[in-house]
């Protein structure tokens, strides 16, 4: 009874501008009758079934259900959820996919693993994909053929069409660069009937959540993993333009130097302000050159810190970014400091795939 009274009251208030004065008075009168009955049922002379019947008829007459009400409500819930997700992404948390191995073994990009045995059964493949990000790729031809071209394309995700000299085309849901550089496919290769063209497994790069709000409260700190845009970093943007790409990208590295720091590379160490002690545990792991780490190194072609004697001072509103996989990382050694305006946030959490790296990023 009380629930019915409250429901009618909510509808009356919500639709106050749509109801006639008479209808509002009728609803208020019913609410008062119910309140009187609940306060002293014996003195009203009205029975509960009578009030319930009166209330249901009143609700049906004054507040008839709208057409497609259920669908409208579900659509509203969906739109609110989308708006909330967009707001969270815009101001608080943003998903980011690790594209390369520059942060390995802290964070992994897409991995390619050669296989000998055929792929497992379909249910197992689906299980491995959903939990561990593993995809199995296997192709063999029914007749002899030579590979003539690899044609990249994209439909939601990137794929590659393999063209053979007999006119056959095989579509592989793997980016062309991965097939060329990690699998070794190239035009001109000859394959015999029944011989695998390829047999490998890809493991998705780590998917991380980036904390976009943190730099509203404090600047980047030495040792934390951070994400930044490449806009305004000419050493990166010019390379993109040379490859016909416009616009900026997002990079993820470790912040190893803050404004005013003096940096030198004395492999495998990164000397900061002349100190021989790493500023934190994360950078100590890199310098230890164990468990997949290789220390900080000097590479051919880098533009800064070319020798153990050369020193760089991080400028005001700039941050020095380096990958944990120093031998295989394009970072500030090549294109200089990251401007403060390019910062996006800190790498917070690996949420997929479920691997030993799942969890908080250190």
C-alpha positions as MATLAB code, in Angstrom:
seq = 'XXXXXXXXXXXXXXXXXXXXXXXXXXXXXXXXXXXXXXXXXXXXXXXXXXXXXXXXXXXXXXXXXXXXXXXXXXXXXXXXXXXXXXXXXXXXXXXXXXXXXXXXXXXXXXXXXXXXXXXXXXXXXXXXXXXXXXXXXXXXXXXXXXXXXXXXXXXXXXXXXXXXXXXXXXXXXXXXXXXXXXXXXXXXXXXXXXXXXXXXXXXXXXXXXXXXXXXXXXXXXXXXXXXXXXXXXXXXXXXXXXXXXXXXXXXXXXXXXXXXXXXXXXXXXXXXXXXXXXXXXXXXXXXXXXXXXXXXXXXXXXXXXXXXXXXXXXXXXXXXXXXXXXXXXXXXXXXXXXXXXXXXXXXXXXXXXXXXXXXXXX';
ca = [
       0.000    0.000    0.000;
       2.721    2.456    1.008;
       4.697    1.553   -2.130;
       1.674    2.367   -4.293;
       1.187    5.727   -2.546;
       4.851    6.661   -3.052;
       4.762    5.560   -6.690;
       1.728    7.761   -7.428;
       3.344   10.663   -5.576;
       6.560   10.335   -7.623;
       4.607   10.228  -10.873;
       2.489   13.224   -9.801;
       5.558   15.320   -9.047;
       7.436   14.176  -12.161;
       4.488   14.942  -14.472;
       3.232   18.026  -12.648;
       3.365   20.174  -15.785;
       1.380   17.586  -17.778;
      -1.468   16.920  -15.347;
      -4.627   19.040  -15.117;
      -5.392   20.673  -11.720;
      -8.252   18.222  -11.256;
      -5.988   15.216  -11.854;
      -3.410   16.553   -9.409;
      -6.087   17.049   -6.761;
      -7.378   13.512   -7.358;
      -3.906   12.044   -6.907;
      -3.284   14.108   -3.756;
      -6.598   12.983   -2.326;
      -5.689    9.346   -2.863;
      -2.317    9.877   -1.173;
      -4.050   11.410    1.845;
      -6.563    8.536    2.046;
      -3.738    5.995    2.056;
      -1.825    7.950    4.694;
      -4.948    8.086    6.890;
      -5.557    4.351    6.450;
      -1.980    3.470    7.344;
      -2.129    5.710   10.436;
      -5.397    4.230   11.772;
      -6.867    1.442    9.588;
      -9.879    0.808   11.881;
     -11.123    4.398   11.911;
     -11.234    5.053    8.152;
     -13.933    2.587    7.240;
     -12.022    1.739    4.061;
     -10.530   -1.682    3.336;
      -7.062   -2.291    1.922;
      -8.324   -4.149   -1.197;
     -10.603   -1.218   -2.002;
      -7.742    1.283   -1.737;
      -5.449   -0.916   -3.821;
      -8.053   -1.230   -6.545;
      -8.699    2.521   -6.466;
      -4.968    3.279   -6.666;
      -4.318    0.926   -9.583;
      -7.216    2.398  -11.566;
      -6.053    5.924  -10.744;
      -2.511    5.178  -11.862;
      -3.689    3.554  -15.094;
      -5.938    6.549  -15.889;
      -3.643    9.414  -14.901;
      -0.308    7.852  -15.818;
      -0.913    5.427  -18.701;
       2.217    3.535  -19.826;
       3.857    5.086  -22.860;
       4.369    3.125  -26.047;
       7.761    1.432  -26.199;
       8.381    2.450  -22.594;
      10.651   -0.530  -21.930;
      12.708    0.091  -25.051;
      12.953    3.813  -24.296;
      14.176    3.082  -20.783;
      16.821    0.627  -22.045;
      18.007    3.122  -24.654;
      18.266    5.833  -21.998;
      20.289    3.525  -19.744;
      22.566    2.632  -22.665;
      23.125    6.287  -23.599;
      23.854    7.244  -20.004;
      26.359    4.385  -19.751;
      28.051    5.504  -22.983;
      28.211    9.092  -21.756;
      29.690    7.982  -18.436;
      32.286    5.824  -20.212;
      33.263    8.714  -22.501;
      33.549   11.057  -19.537;
      35.782    8.588  -17.684;
      37.929    8.141  -20.789;
      38.187   11.884  -21.386;
      39.095   12.924  -17.857;
      40.194    9.940  -15.763;
      41.144    6.618  -17.366;
      42.073    5.860  -20.971;
      42.847    2.415  -22.417;
      46.125    2.121  -24.295;
      47.630   -0.794  -26.230;
      51.375   -1.393  -26.022;
      52.507   -1.242  -29.675;
      56.165   -2.322  -29.469;
      58.705   -4.074  -27.271;
      60.441   -0.866  -26.176;
      59.263   -1.403  -22.566;
      59.939   -5.142  -22.460;
      60.034   -7.017  -20.107;
      58.014   -4.544  -17.992;
      55.360   -4.314  -20.699;
      55.057   -6.385  -23.881;
      54.009   -5.423  -27.370;
      52.588   -7.961  -29.835;
      54.602  -11.183  -29.640;
      55.046  -13.707  -32.458;
      55.906  -17.289  -31.525;
      56.800  -19.925  -34.143;
      55.038  -23.287  -33.765;
      55.513  -26.822  -35.045;
      52.284  -28.575  -34.059;
      48.932  -27.630  -35.672;
      46.631  -25.175  -33.844;
      44.465  -26.587  -31.011;
      40.738  -27.209  -31.336;
      38.394  -24.243  -31.829;
      37.039  -24.104  -28.216;
      40.580  -24.033  -26.846;
      41.578  -21.323  -29.339;
      38.619  -19.199  -28.235;
      39.502  -19.710  -24.559;
      43.131  -18.746  -25.204;
      42.064  -15.648  -27.149;
      39.649  -14.339  -24.511;
      41.934  -14.889  -21.526;
      45.478  -14.727  -22.836;
      45.184  -12.792  -26.105;
      46.609  -15.683  -28.122;
      45.734  -16.156  -31.774;
      46.862  -19.132  -33.850;
      47.752  -18.692  -37.522;
      48.274  -21.667  -39.798;
      48.204  -21.909  -43.578;
      49.244  -24.559  -46.079;
      48.507  -24.828  -49.768;
      46.939  -27.684  -51.689;
      49.393  -27.204  -54.569;
      52.793  -25.702  -55.320;
      52.812  -21.892  -55.531;
      55.022  -18.833  -55.111;
      54.103  -15.800  -53.041;
      53.879  -12.732  -55.292;
      52.693   -9.968  -52.967;
      51.445   -9.018  -49.500;
      48.629   -6.457  -49.657;
      47.691   -4.762  -46.362;
      44.121   -3.776  -45.536;
      41.845   -2.929  -42.630;
      38.314   -3.874  -41.634;
      37.956   -2.990  -37.944;
      41.377   -4.618  -37.484;
      44.340   -4.883  -39.835;
      44.708   -7.823  -42.207;
      46.969   -8.899  -45.073;
      46.014  -10.535  -48.370;
      48.621  -13.019  -49.571;
      48.692  -13.256  -53.371;
      50.159  -16.306  -55.128;
      51.316  -16.793  -58.719;
      48.404  -19.110  -59.555;
      45.862  -16.382  -58.698;
      45.001  -17.715  -55.254;
      44.421  -15.178  -52.471;
      44.543  -15.960  -48.749;
      43.490  -13.384  -46.163;
      45.397  -13.370  -42.870;
      44.218  -11.258  -39.923;
      47.726  -10.103  -39.110;
      49.351   -6.749  -40.055;
      51.691   -6.995  -43.031;
      54.771   -5.694  -41.124;
      54.421   -8.525  -38.607;
      54.317  -11.102  -41.414;
      57.364   -9.558  -43.085;
      59.594   -8.780  -40.119;
      58.516  -11.367  -37.542;
      57.386  -14.309  -39.688;
      59.746  -13.791  -42.632;
      57.241  -13.803  -45.495;
      58.287  -11.947  -48.649;
      57.431  -12.040  -52.345;
      59.255  -14.744  -54.244;
      59.100  -17.464  -51.598;
      58.097  -20.851  -53.026;
      55.904  -23.317  -51.123;
      55.231  -26.941  -51.945;
      51.806  -28.543  -51.600;
      51.142  -29.505  -47.960;
      54.070  -27.447  -46.696;
      53.028  -24.756  -44.169;
      53.248  -21.234  -45.511;
      53.294  -20.210  -41.846;
      52.523  -21.704  -38.459;
      52.773  -19.253  -35.588;
      50.953  -17.758  -32.634;
      50.531  -14.058  -31.862;
      50.058  -12.805  -28.327;
      48.315   -9.444  -27.951;
      50.311   -6.536  -26.636;
      49.560   -5.533  -23.057;
      46.432   -3.403  -22.719;
      46.857   -0.789  -20.005;
      44.758    1.852  -18.295;
      46.303    5.317  -18.229;
      45.608    7.634  -15.305;
      44.858   10.941  -17.060;
      44.002   12.914  -13.932;
      47.242   12.468  -12.018;
      49.187   15.306  -13.646;
      46.555   17.780  -12.494;
      47.944   17.198   -8.981;
      51.670   16.625   -9.450;
      54.231   16.572  -12.303;
      55.843   13.359  -13.570;
      58.277   11.687  -11.200;
      61.452    9.830  -12.003;
      60.864    6.150  -12.562;
      57.158    6.171  -13.382;
      55.786    4.853  -16.665;
      54.037    7.599  -18.608;
      52.133    8.074  -21.863;
      52.563   11.148  -24.053;
      51.626   12.509  -27.468;
      54.311   13.040  -30.073;
      52.915   16.408  -31.200;
      55.665   19.014  -31.083;
      58.492   16.454  -30.915;
      60.045   17.225  -34.277;
      62.347   14.203  -34.262;
      59.289   11.938  -34.276;
      56.945   14.043  -36.385;
      59.472   14.444  -39.209;
      59.953   10.670  -39.342;
      56.186   10.186  -39.553;
      55.954   12.694  -42.402;
      58.766   10.903  -44.239;
      56.588    7.760  -44.109;
      53.510    9.627  -45.362;
      51.811    9.772  -41.949;
      50.141   12.926  -40.656;
      49.212   13.660  -37.065;
      50.712   12.533  -33.795;
      50.971    9.179  -32.060;
      50.927    8.067  -28.440;
      54.118    6.665  -26.895;
      54.677    4.894  -23.590;
      58.092    5.074  -21.909;
      59.603    5.483  -18.475;
      60.286    8.979  -17.188;
      63.965    8.883  -16.189;
      64.677   12.616  -15.951;
      62.755   15.675  -14.738;
      63.478   19.383  -15.315;
      66.982   20.352  -14.191;
      68.369   16.779  -14.083;
      71.851   16.204  -15.524;
      71.977   12.844  -17.349;
      74.815   10.656  -18.640;
      74.760    7.087  -19.970;
      77.603    4.964  -18.631;
      76.400    1.510  -19.798;
      74.609   -0.204  -18.204;
      73.966    2.748  -15.876;
      72.125    6.031  -16.284;
      73.882    8.609  -14.143;
      71.516   11.273  -12.791;
      73.071   14.393  -11.297;
      76.341   12.505  -10.887;
      74.854    9.885   -8.572;
      75.845    6.227   -8.910;
      72.679    5.074   -7.119;
      69.462    4.483   -9.125;
      66.675    6.811   -7.927;
      64.136    3.998   -7.538;
      63.592    0.249   -7.748;
      62.212    0.324  -11.296;
      65.331    1.923  -12.774;
      67.535   -0.303  -10.596;
      65.969   -3.347  -12.300;
      66.908   -1.966  -15.704;
      70.488   -1.197  -14.651;
      70.902   -4.660  -13.097;
      70.763   -6.142  -16.637;
      69.129   -9.354  -15.419;
      65.798  -11.144  -15.934;
      65.292   -9.759  -19.445;
      66.657   -6.267  -18.801;
      69.823   -5.103  -20.587;
      70.730   -1.875  -18.825;
      70.918    1.543  -20.469;
      72.958    1.493  -23.676;
      74.281    3.814  -26.360;
      72.937    3.033  -29.850;
      74.093    4.022  -33.332;
      72.149    6.969  -34.679;
      71.017    8.486  -31.412;
      71.308   12.281  -31.230;
      71.937   12.743  -27.512;
      74.205   11.105  -24.924;
      76.527    9.724  -27.593;
      79.264    8.768  -25.119;
      79.714    8.312  -21.350;
      81.287   11.775  -21.259;
      78.366   13.624  -22.857;
      75.824   15.153  -20.495;
      72.305   16.445  -21.121;
      70.421   18.843  -18.874;
      66.654   18.305  -18.975;
      65.046   21.674  -19.799;
      62.268   23.412  -17.919;
      58.872   21.860  -18.731;
      60.621   18.887  -20.350;
      60.946   15.227  -19.343;
      63.441   12.593  -20.457;
      61.795    9.395  -21.674;
      63.553    6.044  -22.149;
      62.325    2.518  -22.751;
      63.166   -0.281  -20.332;
      64.293   -2.311  -23.356;
      67.077    0.176  -24.030;
      68.723   -1.735  -26.938;
      65.409   -1.699  -28.849;
      63.796    1.625  -27.976;
      63.365    4.853  -29.908;
      63.273    7.406  -27.101;
      64.698   10.720  -25.898;
      68.198    9.607  -26.914;
      67.005   10.073  -30.507;
      64.576   13.004  -30.335;
      65.124   14.827  -27.054;
      62.841   15.724  -24.144;
      59.051   15.339  -24.017;
      57.279   18.721  -23.647;
      55.035   19.149  -20.615;
      52.052   19.890  -22.876;
      52.339   16.472  -24.535;
      51.823   14.474  -21.346;
      48.729   12.263  -21.140;
      49.123   10.368  -17.863;
      50.798    7.515  -16.040;
      50.538    3.854  -16.938;
      48.372    2.505  -14.138;
      47.179   -1.071  -14.669;
      47.538   -3.940  -17.166;
      43.963   -5.184  -17.523;
      44.401   -7.642  -20.415;
      45.609  -10.177  -21.394;
      45.860  -12.244  -18.241;
      49.600  -12.825  -17.989;
      52.305  -12.551  -15.306;
      52.252   -8.786  -15.981;
      48.531   -8.426  -15.192;
      48.040   -5.857  -12.422;
      49.613   -2.587  -11.296;
      52.439   -1.186  -13.396;
      55.753   -0.525  -11.623;
];
